Amino acid sequence: MVIRDEVLILTIKFTWNFKGESKMAKIIIDYDECDACGECVDVCPMEVLIIVDGKLEVQHPEECNECEVCMDVCPNECIEVEED
């Protein structure tokens, strides 16, 4: 986990995604834009995202299935899921 300029970059290994491939990805949270509204937490099917002390955190990154629904619902567009 690397924190630079209030942007969290977390490199994780997906053991399984919808295409049945194993790959690496980055979950990027822009804390300058994130207001911890919880929209992403509510829709994450794998319960990867949580709010702790008013801040969005990634709790079980190895469980992420790369569906990107968190990106779709974020009103501030502050979450990105990228291939590494």
Secondary structure, DSSP 8 states (H G I E B T S, - for coil): -EEETTEEEEEEEES--TTS--EEEEEEEETTT-----HHHHH-TT--EEEETTEEEES-GGG-----HHHHH-TT--EEEEE-
